[in-house]
């Protein structure tokens, strides 16, 4: 069984209302306690900080279900930082229908954004544990880090397409911060202040380590910061019009590089050739269009520039292992924080 957790630009009250509606249980003191043969047992508590950060605190015994994170477009970009400690080892991941070879002996820290539309993690068999989910608004990150650092760091991070960058094992430092959050007394007048300090410490540690790993990744790939900025602009231009992409020659000229140099650096940054990257983005858009239920296979093929529907069917089946006509729309009202 797969339970979706839809990440939107939630306030605390919106979040608790959705959780309460989904579980058909009341909200008491900003928390929902539950016991179900499907969901297991535990609680979800939600706190909105003065900074605008929304923190969901979870303690659970899960009955073998999986958790699916789905990011949807909102008026403001939001990011999700998840920290979980599972009592049983073994967690598998799938991001945008692509498996990620990552396992941890029990704890995980991972970061997803509006650019990641679907992320699934499944503990083997019954899972017992606790964790927090932190919803961060882009405006808050910009205020914290500055626009140049925020946009440059996150754009480069997601451009690298190295999913391992977004995952960390729950080491003793993260684990101690997590345990301190759960050790706080909720009736203390300093409770919210102490939670915000611990959450800020977690965020600071994550982004500091992210920056350090990003620098190493760029050096390993033989790329300079200016290269990445130019390639990011070229990538935006490449997928701006999926029905009529620019030529490699024009992209290379735009990046102030020779054609072979451009193709080589593009592959090092994005992990794929220019055409393969474009084709993958086109198929992701086809998947989104078909999932919406508003377009037929024929219409999708025409809008995305495929010469005929059979061309879309062939490559879609190769990537997703299903025929495009069998893609169904995801439910939009289902929200579960577990």
Secondary structure, 3 states (H helix, E strand, C coil): CEEEEEECCCCHHHHHHHHHHHHCCCCECCEEEEEECCCEEEEEEEEECCCCCEEEEEEEEECCCEEEEEECCCCCCEEEEEEEEECCCCEEEEECCEEECCCCCCEEEEEEECCCCCEEEEECCCEEEEEEEEEEEHHHHHHHHCHHHHHHHHHHHHHCCCHHHHEEECCHHHHHHHHHHHHCCCCCCCHHHHHHHHHHHHHHHHHHHHHHHHHHHHHHCCCCHHHHHHHHHHHHHHCCCCCCCCCHHHHHHHCCCCHHHHHHHHHHHHCCCHHHHHHHHHHHHHHHHHHHCCCCHHHHHHHCCCCCHHHHHHHHHHHHCCCHHHCCCCCCCCCCCC
